[in-house]
Amino acid sequence: MEVIHKIGRRKTAVARVYLAKGKGKITVNKKDMEAYFPTATLQYKVNQPLTMTNNDGNFDITVNVYGGGVTGQAEAIRLALSRAMCELDAENRLILKPEGLLTRDPRMVERKKFGQKKARKKFQFSKR
C-alpha cells in the first residue's frame, strides 16, 4: 500500500494527512498527538473516523496542520482522515456520511466592515 495523502479544512485551519501501514502512531507537526492535543475531547475528535471504521491500530499517520486554533485544527484533521478512510474502502463512506464527518463545515469568520467596530457591532451612538 502506498501513502495516501488527503487535505481537510475547517475555518482557517488546513490539515494535510499522510496515511501509511503501521502500528497506529499519530504524529502532528512532528509531535506525538497526545502532546499536541492535550485534552481528551480533541483527541477523540481526531480519532473518531479511525474508531468508527475499526482502523485504530492499523496505520501510521503523519499530519501537517497550520492556521486557526486547536479545535479548528482537530476538526480539519478529522475531515482529512475521514476522506482517507473513504479512499481505503468505499464501505467506510456509508459509516462516516450519516455522522456528518465527510461534510466540510463552511462557517468562516465574517470580515470587519469599515465604519464599524466589528463585523456587525457598530460604534457607540451618541444622540447629544
Secondary structure, 3 states (H helix, E strand, C coil): CCCEEEEEEECCEEEEEEEEECCCCEEECCEEHHHHCCCHHHHHHHHHHHHHCCCCCCEEEEEEEECCCHHHHHHHHHHHHHHHHHHHCCHHHHHHCCCCCCCCCCCCCCCCCCCCCCCCCCCCCCCC
